[in-house]
Amino acid sequence: MSDAADARNWLELPPDVTASILSRLGAIEILSSAQDVCSQWRKICKDPSMWRSIDMRNLGEWDKDYVHEKMCFHAVDHSCGHLLDINIEYFGTDDLLLYIAERSVHLKRLRLFSCFGISDEGLSKAALKLPFLEELEIFIGPISKHAVETIGRSCPHLKSFKYNLQRCKGYVCDDEALAIAQTMPELRHLQLLGNGLTNEGLQAILDGCPHLEYLDLRQCFSVRLVGNLEKRCVERIKNLRHPSDPTHDFKFVTEDLDTWYNPSDYDDYDEYD
């Protein structure tokens, strides 16, 4: 069969079949190439139903961060307020996150990976505009207890919270754990990889999150699961990951980098109290 015949066959597919095929591409592939193939594909790619879920993983192409951020603005515009799920890697900024929040009030799932352009204040402002959020996954560096509290109070339907960090073994702090315990009572799934919480913070989480079924404490080196606390976790939590459990299934780097995080650099978080 000739190349021309192959092209004709692709273009003659029913629109719903073509839409199903294109939906399997990431947002970057659609915006950078697929929508320019022909007028029919462009029309399908602009349909808001194509943008209920936006996957903006850029594979660490740091030199293209600005391009990917610009594409993400367009993707959110294409969703016309119907966006339910978005995944951003590396290039997220405060401006982009607020743009998403303001135009996606029904957003249920938000994942922010290695988005060091997102600040504490930016995350807090966005959370205020996401009352229906059910799942939040963060791997962007330390955030203050103020931001965690704002997320919990602004997103009452939050059922899954993943707040993962790279921190040195010497870091000890229960602020975030206490904020979670006080403001996220509906949690079913909690991942705190690399957190500095202690047994006191863990006790508070068990008290404040009665529906918790999954708890990931990998690399939480200040937690000591022994005695009554270990018994309580085993009895309460269906799926428990211990501090010493391996992290091979976590996609980002998780080894302890003492030069990456210095607790004294974040003492000014108290200004939010």
C-alpha positions as CSV (number, residue, x, y, z in Angstrom):
1,M,0.0,0.0,0.0
2,S,1.3,3.5,-0.9
3,D,2.1,6.2,1.6
4,A,-0.7,8.3,0.1
5,A,-3.2,5.5,0.8
6,D,-1.9,5.1,4.4
7,A,-2.5,8.8,4.9
8,R,-6.0,8.6,3.5
9,N,-6.9,5.8,5.8
10,W,-5.8,7.7,8.9
11,L,-7.8,10.7,7.9
12,E,-10.9,8.6,7.1
13,L,-11.1,7.3,10.7
14,P,-14.2,8.3,12.6
15,P,-13.6,11.4,14.7
16,D,-14.2,9.5,18.0
17,V,-11.6,6.9,17.0
18,T,-9.1,9.6,16.0
19,A,-9.8,11.5,19.3
20,S,-9.2,8.3,21.3
21,I,-5.8,7.8,19.5
22,L,-4.7,11.4,20.0
23,S,-5.7,11.3,23.7
24,R,-3.0,8.8,24.3
25,L,-0.4,11.4,23.4
26,G,1.0,13.8,25.9
27,A,-0.1,17.5,25.8
28,I,3.4,18.5,24.5
29,E,3.1,16.1,21.5
30,I,-0.4,17.3,20.7
31,L,0.4,21.0,20.9
32,S,3.8,20.8,19.1
33,S,2.9,18.4,16.3
34,A,-0.4,16.5,16.2
35,Q,-2.7,19.5,16.0
36,D,-0.8,20.7,12.9
37,V,-1.2,17.5,10.8
38,C,-4.5,18.6,9.2
39,S,-7.6,20.7,9.8
40,Q,-9.6,17.7,11.1
41,W,-7.0,16.8,13.7
42,R,-6.7,20.4,14.7
43,K,-10.4,20.6,15.3
44,I,-10.3,17.4,17.4
45,C,-7.3,18.7,19.3
46,K,-9.2,21.9,20.3
47,D,-12.2,20.0,21.7
48,P,-12.4,20.7,25.5
49,S,-13.1,17.0,26.1
50,M,-9.5,16.3,25.0
51,W,-8.1,18.4,27.8
52,R,-9.9,17.0,30.9
53,S,-6.5,15.5,31.7
54,I,-3.2,17.3,30.9
55,D,0.1,15.5,31.1
56,M,3.0,18.0,30.8
57,R,6.0,15.8,31.6
58,N,8.9,17.4,29.7
59,L,11.6,14.7,30.5
60,G,14.0,17.2,32.0
61,E,14.6,19.3,29.0
62,W,15.7,22.4,31.0
63,D,16.4,24.5,27.9
64,K,12.7,24.2,26.9
65,D,11.1,25.2,30.2
66,Y,9.7,28.5,28.8
67,V,8.3,26.8,25.7
68,H,6.6,24.1,27.8
69,E,5.2,26.7,30.2
70,K,3.7,28.6,27.3
71,M,2.2,25.3,25.9
72,C,0.6,24.6,29.3
73,F,-1.2,28.0,29.3
74,H,-2.6,27.0,25.9
75,A,-3.6,23.6,27.1
76,V,-5.5,25.1,30.1
77,D,-7.2,27.5,27.7
78,H,-8.3,24.5,25.5
79,S,-9.9,22.8,28.5
80,C,-12.4,25.7,28.8
81,G,-12.8,25.0,32.5
82,H,-13.3,21.2,32.3
83,L,-9.8,20.3,33.5
84,L,-9.9,17.6,36.2
85,D,-6.3,16.3,36.3
86,I,-2.9,17.9,35.5
87,N,0.7,16.8,35.8
88,I,3.5,19.2,35.5
89,E,7.2,18.4,35.7
90,Y,10.2,20.8,36.1
91,F,8.8,24.0,34.6
92,G,5.9,25.0,36.9
93,T,5.8,28.6,38.2
94,D,3.6,30.6,40.5
95,D,2.0,32.4,37.6
96,L,1.2,29.1,35.8
97,L,-0.2,27.4,38.9
98,L,-2.5,30.4,39.7
99,Y,-3.6,30.4,36.0
100,I,-4.5,26.8,36.3
101,A,-6.4,27.2,39.6
102,E,-8.4,30.3,38.4
103,R,-9.6,28.5,35.3
104,S,-10.0,25.0,36.7
105,V,-12.3,25.3,39.7
106,H,-13.3,21.6,39.4
107,L,-9.8,20.3,39.4
108,K,-9.5,17.0,41.3
109,R,-5.9,15.9,40.8
110,L,-2.8,18.1,40.8
111,R,0.8,16.8,40.5
112,L,3.8,19.1,40.7
113,F,7.2,17.4,40.2
114,S,10.5,19.2,40.6
115,C,8.7,22.6,40.1
116,F,11.2,24.8,42.0
117,G,9.6,27.9,40.3
118,I,6.6,27.4,42.6
119,S,6.9,29.2,45.9
120,D,5.2,28.7,49.2
121,E,3.0,31.8,48.6
122,G,2.1,30.6,45.1
123,L,1.0,27.2,46.3
124,S,-1.1,28.7,49.0
125,K,-2.9,31.2,46.7
126,A,-3.7,28.4,44.2
127,A,-5.0,26.1,47.0
128,L,-7.5,28.8,47.9
129,K,-9.1,28.4,44.5
130,L,-9.3,24.6,44.4
131,P,-12.1,23.5,46.7
132,F,-12.8,20.2,44.9
133,L,-9.2,18.9,44.9
134,E,-9.0,15.3,45.9
135,E,-5.4,14.4,45.1
136,L,-2.3,16.5,45.5
137,E,1.3,15.3,44.8
138,I,4.2,17.6,45.5
139,F,7.9,17.2,44.9
140,I,9.1,20.8,44.7
141,G,11.2,21.3,47.8
142,P,10.3,22.5,51.3
143,I,7.1,24.3,51.9
144,S,6.0,25.9,55.2
145,K,3.4,24.6,57.7
146,H,1.4,27.7,56.7
147,A,1.1,26.4,53.1
148,V,0.2,22.8,54.3
149,E,-2.5,24.3,56.6
150,T,-3.9,26.4,53.7
151,I,-4.1,23.4,51.5
152,G,-5.9,21.4,54.1
153,R,-8.4,24.1,55.0
154,S,-9.0,25.1,51.4
155,C,-9.4,21.6,50.0
156,P,-11.8,19.8,52.3
157,H,-12.2,16.8,49.9
158,L,-8.5,16.0,49.9
159,K,-8.1,12.2,50.1
160,S,-4.6,11.7,48.8
161,F,-1.6,13.9,49.8
162,K,1.9,13.1,48.6
163,Y,4.6,15.5,49.9
164,N,8.0,14.2,49.1
165,L,11.4,15.7,49.7
166,Q,15.1,15.3,49.5
167,R,16.5,16.1,53.0
168,C,19.5,15.3,55.0
169,K,19.2,12.7,57.8
170,G,19.7,15.3,60.5
171,Y,16.5,17.3,59.8
172,V,13.8,17.0,62.5
173,C,10.5,18.9,62.4
174,D,6.9,18.0,63.1
175,D,5.4,21.2,61.8
176,E,4.1,19.7,58.5
177,A,2.9,16.6,60.2
178,L,0.9,18.6,62.8
179,A,-0.6,20.8,60.0
180,I,-1.7,17.6,58.1
181,A,-3.2,16.2,61.3
182,Q,-5.1,19.4,62.1
183,T,-6.5,20.1,58.6
184,M,-6.8,16.9,56.5
185,P,-9.2,14.6,58.3
186,E,-10.5,12.9,55.1
187,L,-7.1,11.6,54.0
188,R,-6.9,8.0,52.8
189,H,-3.5,8.1,51.3
190,L,-0.5,9.9,52.7
191,Q,3.1,9.8,51.4
192,L,5.8,11.7,53.2
193,L,9.0,10.4,51.7
194,G,12.0,12.2,53.3
195,N,10.0,14.1,55.9
196,G,11.5,15.2,59.2
197,L,8.6,14.2,61.4
198,T,9.1,12.3,64.7
199,N,7.0,9.8,66.6
200,E,5.0,12.8,68.0
201,G,4.1,14.0,64.5
202,L,3.1,10.5,63.5
203,Q,0.9,10.1,66.5
204,A,-0.9,13.3,65.6
205,I,-1.5,12.1,62.1
206,L,-3.0,8.8,63.3
207,D,-5.2,10.8,65.6
208,G,-6.2,13.5,63.1
209,C,-6.7,11.3,60.0
210,P,-9.0,8.4,61.1
211,H,-9.6,7.2,57.5
212,L,-6.0,6.7,56.6
213,E,-5.3,3.4,54.7
214,Y,-2.0,4.0,53.1
215,L,1.0,5.6,54.8
216,D,4.5,6.0,53.3
217,L,7.2,6.9,55.7
218,R,10.2,6.0,53.6
219,Q,13.4,7.9,54.5
220,C,11.6,9.5,57.5
221,F,14.6,8.8,59.6
222,S,13.4,10.5,62.8
223,V,10.5,8.1,63.1
224,R,11.0,5.0,65.3
225,L,8.3,2.4,64.7
226,V,8.5,0.4,67.9
227,G,6.2,-0.7,70.7
228,N,2.7,0.6,70.9
229,L,3.3,3.0,68.0
230,E,4.3,0.2,65.6
231,K,1.3,-1.8,66.8
232,R,-1.1,1.0,66.2
233,C,0.2,1.6,62.7
234,V,0.0,-2.1,61.8
235,E,-3.5,-2.3,63.1
236,R,-4.7,0.9,61.6
237,I,-2.9,1.1,58.3
238,K,-3.6,-1.4,55.5
239,N,-0.5,-0.5,53.5
240,L,2.4,0.8,55.6
241,R,5.9,1.7,54.1
242,H,8.6,1.8,56.8
243,P,11.3,4.5,57.0
244,S,14.0,1.9,55.9
245,D,12.0,0.5,53.0
246,P,13.6,0.8,49.5
247,T,12.6,3.7,47.2
248,H,13.3,2.1,43.8
249,D,9.7,2.6,42.7
250,F,9.9,6.4,43.2
251,K,10.8,8.1,39.9
252,F,12.9,10.9,41.3
253,V,16.2,10.9,43.0
254,T,15.8,10.1,46.7
255,E,19.3,9.7,48.1
256,D,20.2,12.0,51.0
257,L,22.1,15.1,49.9
258,D,23.4,17.0,52.9
259,T,24.3,19.9,50.6
260,W,20.9,20.1,49.1
261,Y,19.0,21.0,52.2
262,N,20.0,23.1,55.2
263,P,17.2,23.5,57.8
264,S,18.6,26.9,58.9
265,D,17.8,28.3,55.4
266,Y,14.1,28.0,56.2
267,D,13.9,29.5,59.6
268,D,12.0,32.5,58.2
269,Y,8.9,30.2,57.7
270,D,7.8,31.4,61.1
271,E,6.8,34.7,59.6
272,Y,3.5,33.1,58.5
273,D,2.6,32.2,62.1
